[in-house]
Amino acid sequence: MDLPHGSDGPDDRNCTRAILVLGVGNTLLRDEGIGVKIVQKLEAEYVFSPNVELMDGGTLGIRLLDPIARAHYLIVVDAVQNGQPPGTIYRLPAEELEKRVTFKNSLHQLDLVESLAYAEILGNRPYGVILGIEPEDISPWGTELTATIEARVPELSARVLEEIERAGGSYRARIPSADPMQ
């Protein structure tokens, strides 16, 4: 169900497909933390239908199995090293991630592939896509994104919102509080 972005919110009865938006990465490694930062940005700026869960997966790895297994549609946001210019945005089906695991083009691939495999064994493997961006710098101990990646944050965020709608979720802009203490 898709609602206009200015609506009061979705009708709970029509939101049945569980959608998990999982931001992964290490925020101490500059651009490697892009997935977590995108999820934080979306949580701050939007309200989502009840069937959409945004989760900061950080570097939790296999501990993400339970939320992944509960989802029908999994959207992973991550830094993806694929040999293209920094800032290149990718949309990869989860199956593509499994085929490329030997190339280790995402720093969290092994954990994600393992979690997806276990979810399949448990009988609930969600359809999944990876929305990623080619990092410029993943050097240790920097918490800020590079200017190249920061400039691409609006487009990557928009792509995540599009994917949420494609999966059957909806969202609206969060109304800022008039109270500066909130």
DAJO-V922062 format. One record per backbone hydrogen bond with DSSP energy under -1.0 kcal/mol. NH is the residue of the N-H (numbers start at 0). CO is the residue of the C=O. If there is no record, write none. Layout:
BEGIN
nh=NH co=CO
nh=NH co=CO
END
This chain:
BEGIN
nh=6 co=3
nh=13 co=10
nh=14 co=11
nh=18 co=50
nh=19 co=72
nh=20 co=52
nh=21 co=74
nh=22 co=54
nh=23 co=76
nh=24 co=57
nh=28 co=25
nh=29 co=141
nh=30 co=136
nh=31 co=28
nh=32 co=29
nh=33 co=30
nh=36 co=32
nh=37 co=33
nh=38 co=34
nh=39 co=35
nh=40 co=36
nh=41 co=37
nh=42 co=38
nh=43 co=39
nh=44 co=40
nh=45 co=41
nh=46 co=171
nh=48 co=169
nh=51 co=48
nh=52 co=18
nh=54 co=20
nh=56 co=22
nh=56 co=54
nh=57 co=22
nh=59 co=56
nh=62 co=59
nh=63 co=60
nh=64 co=61
nh=67 co=63
nh=68 co=64
nh=69 co=65
nh=71 co=17
nh=72 co=17
nh=73 co=126
nh=74 co=19
nh=75 co=128
nh=76 co=21
nh=77 co=130
nh=79 co=132
nh=80 co=104
nh=86 co=133
nh=87 co=84
nh=89 co=131
nh=91 co=129
nh=93 co=127
nh=95 co=92
nh=96 co=92
nh=97 co=93
nh=98 co=94
nh=99 co=95
nh=102 co=99
nh=108 co=105
nh=111 co=107
nh=112 co=108
nh=113 co=109
nh=114 co=110
nh=115 co=111
nh=116 co=112
nh=117 co=113
nh=118 co=114
nh=119 co=115
nh=120 co=116
nh=121 co=117
nh=122 co=119
nh=123 co=118
nh=126 co=71
nh=128 co=73
nh=129 co=91
nh=130 co=75
nh=131 co=89
nh=132 co=77
nh=133 co=87
nh=141 co=27
nh=149 co=145
nh=150 co=146
nh=151 co=148
nh=152 co=149
nh=155 co=151
nh=156 co=152
nh=157 co=153
nh=158 co=154
nh=159 co=155
nh=160 co=156
nh=161 co=157
nh=162 co=158
nh=163 co=159
nh=164 co=160
nh=165 co=161
nh=166 co=162
nh=167 co=164
nh=168 co=163
nh=171 co=46
nh=173 co=44
nh=181 co=178
END
